[in-house]
Amino acid sequence: MARVAPIELEDSERECLIAIIKKGADWRERDRAETILLLAAEHSVQSVADRQGLCREAVRIRRRKWLKSGLASLPERPRCGAPSKLTDEQRQQLGTWVESEALSSRELLTRLEREFQVVIGRTTLRMELKRLGYVWKRTRYSLKKTRPGAVRASPTRDR
């Protein structure tokens, strides 16, 4: 079985990797830094994979990325996805409408369609409002508001 040459680390890189492992905010970044340190300590790919609960190919991929781009290979990269349905201007207007008056989702959707010719679904609207920092809550019906002083009788069962 061929042994892979160990990764050569400079002192500054080693210190940076140790700092990431100790104080890094992202667990994936800490995990990748630990992989690189283990490979630099001349552990085999199989032993690193066993120790970290990874497959050997994942360890090899991390090694290749480290050799290609160094410390820049550790943080998460932005992932692809569908582009946003609303522009910043539309999102800002949506926030203004929500702040000025209490509107239902249907009213917000019709305003968006009327003013900006944008058709989105309720789930998308909810996600956009969440992105703006709003929390979507449904209306609850209360018996307290029906009649003042009314007491609700509990249903009796026949025995």
Helices and strands as residue ranges (DSSP letters): H 11-23, H 27-40, H 45-52, H 56-69, G 70-73, H 88-100, H 105-116, H 122-131
